[in-house]
Amino acid sequence: MPSKPRVAARDWPCADCGVDTDNVDGQGHDEYYMLHRDLWLEINPNDAGHLCIGCAESRLGRRLTRTDFTDAPVNTNPRRASARLTSRLAHPD
């Protein structure tokens, strides 16, 4: 009997919408990022889990800008960042 193809598990589901933040578009682009701690705790008081950019912005009530992100390597040298994350990292305000 042929085996069924394996379905990839969601590695980093968004806490709000459930999208896999490690592969938001199904083409391997991620939304893995680090916000300044006070901002992260404002939108995620439990300090647990992940949020896609859209859900983070929804909780915040505005679009994220470059100054919201830390200088961590994940933000300064994103290798697989989604177009949405890339645009936020490049937009100064």
N, C-alpha and C positions, 0 to 999 in steps of 0.2 A: 504494500500500500504506500503510495507516495506521501511524503511528509508535507505538512502545510508550511507555507512560508512564514517565517517569524515576523511578527510586527514589532517594530522598534518601540521600546518603552520610552515614555516621556521622562527625560532626565531631570529637567528643571521646570516644572509646570508653574505658570503664573498663578498666584494665589487667588486672583479675581476671575480671569477668563479661562484658565486652564491651558492656554497655548504653551507648547514646549519652548521656553526661552532660549534653549540651546539650538533650536532649529525653527525659528518663527515662520519662515516662508516655505518650508519643505525643501529648500535648496541648500541647507547647511549654514545659513546666516543666523547669527545669534543676537540676543539682546542681553548680554552679560556686561554689567557696568557697575561702577561704585559711585554713589552720591555722597556728598558731605554728610557726616553722621547725624547732625541735627535735622537736616532735611529728610533723610531716610526715616528717622524716628517720627517725624511729623506725619509722614504718609503711611508708615508701617510701625505703629507703636509696639507691636509684639516683637519686632526685630527678627522675624522669622520668615523664611521662604523667599520667593522671587516675585518680581512684578515685571511684566513686559512694559515697554515705554508707554504705550497707550493707556494702560491701567494706572501706571505711576502718575501720568499727567492728569488722568481723570480724578484720582484721589487728591492731587495737588491743586487742581482747578486752573492750571495754566500749562503752557508748553515748557518743557525743560530747555535750559540753555547751557552753554559750555561752562559757565561759572557754577552751575549746580553740581558738576562732576568733580571728583578728586583728581589729583595728578597721578593716580595709580597707573601702572603699566597697562592694565586692561583698558583704560580710557585713552592713554596716549599712544598706544600701539595696537589698536584693535585689528585683529587679523581676519575675523569672519563676521564683523559687525553688519547688521542689517542696514539697509538704506536709511531707515527711520532713525536708528541710533547714530549712524554716521552724520546725518544732518544736524542732530542735536549737539554732537561733540564739536562740530565746526561752527555753529552759530554762537557768536559771542554774547548776545543778549536779545 
